[in-house]
Amino acid sequence: MTTYTQFNTALAALSPTGVVRAYTAPPASLNTADLPAAWVSLPSGTEPPLTFQHIGGWHEMRLNYYVAIEPVPQNTQLANYAAALEMMDAVSDAINAASPLTICEGPVTYTVRVGIVPVAGVDFWAVIAEVSGSG
């Protein structure tokens, strides 16, 4: 059975093309020289009953994988738009390239979107992958 720690560690180890710096936990601040920068959130999960008489079992885990691209205040919308599209592909490729059973024991699903992520009071253009896995 995959633990929450294993799930978190496996996703933090992803290395999408173009990521300059990967953090193992959310960064306290970001330097533009380190962008794009990636990190994972703490996971959450659901523990459904394995049988009618046993609690827990084949649990469902979720977390967000973030890649900060550029600070919003730099006002380079067209460049950030293009970089976000490129990073969406890179994140998707990195998740798809993970060896079977690397992320967790069961199937992995994810959604990828672009959003704004605040870090140390600064908003960043970011790619956000919401990753779910079971087992």
VENJORA-V781218 format. One record per residue. N is the residue number from 1. RES is the residue in three letters. NEAR is the number of other C-alpha atoms within 12 Angstrom. Layout:
[[N;RES;NEAR] [N;RES;NEAR]]
//
This chain:
[[1;MET;20] [2;THR;25] [3;THR;25] [4;TYR;29] [5;THR;24] [6;GLN;23] [7;PHE;38] [8;ASN;34] [9;THR;26] [10;ALA;31] [11;LEU;46] [12;ALA;37] [13;ALA;25] [14;LEU;36] [15;SER;31] [16;PRO;33] [17;THR;24] [18;GLY;26] [19;VAL;32] [20;VAL;22] [21;ARG;29] [22;ALA;29] [23;TYR;30] [24;THR;24] [25;ALA;24] [26;PRO;26] [27;PRO;23] [28;ALA;14] [29;SER;22] [30;LEU;30] [31;ASN;20] [32;THR;18] [33;ALA;14] [34;ASP;21] [35;LEU;28] [36;PRO;35] [37;ALA;42] [38;ALA;41] [39;TRP;41] [40;VAL;34] [41;SER;30] [42;LEU;25] [43;PRO;27] [44;SER;23] [45;GLY;25] [46;THR;20] [47;GLU;20] [48;PRO;18] [49;PRO;14] [50;LEU;15] [51;THR;11] [52;PHE;9] [53;GLN;9] [54;HIS;11] [55;ILE;13] [56;GLY;17] [57;GLY;21] [58;TRP;24] [59;HIS;27] [60;GLU;31] [61;MET;38] [62;ARG;33] [63;LEU;33] [64;ASN;34] [65;TYR;46] [66;TYR;48] [67;VAL;54] [68;ALA;47] [69;ILE;44] [70;GLU;39] [71;PRO;33] [72;VAL;25] [73;PRO;15] [74;GLN;16] [75;ASN;14] [76;THR;17] [77;GLN;17] [78;LEU;14] [79;ALA;17] [80;ASN;29] [81;TYR;22] [82;ALA;19] [83;ALA;27] [84;ALA;33] [85;LEU;24] [86;GLU;25] [87;MET;37] [88;MET;35] [89;ASP;26] [90;ALA;27] [91;VAL;42] [92;SER;29] [93;ASP;21] [94;ALA;26] [95;ILE;36] [96;ASN;24] [97;ALA;20] [98;ALA;22] [99;SER;17] [100;PRO;15] [101;LEU;22] [102;THR;26] [103;ILE;37] [104;CYS;33] [105;GLU;24] [106;GLY;20] [107;PRO;24] [108;VAL;29] [109;THR;22] [110;TYR;25] [111;THR;23] [112;VAL;27] [113;ARG;27] [114;VAL;29] [115;GLY;26] [116;ILE;24] [117;VAL;32] [118;PRO;24] [119;VAL;25] [120;ALA;14] [121;GLY;14] [122;VAL;20] [123;ASP;21] [124;PHE;36] [125;TRP;38] [126;ALA;39] [127;VAL;40] [128;ILE;35] [129;ALA;38] [130;GLU;30] [131;VAL;37] [132;SER;32] [133;GLY;37] [134;SER;31] [135;GLY;29]]
//
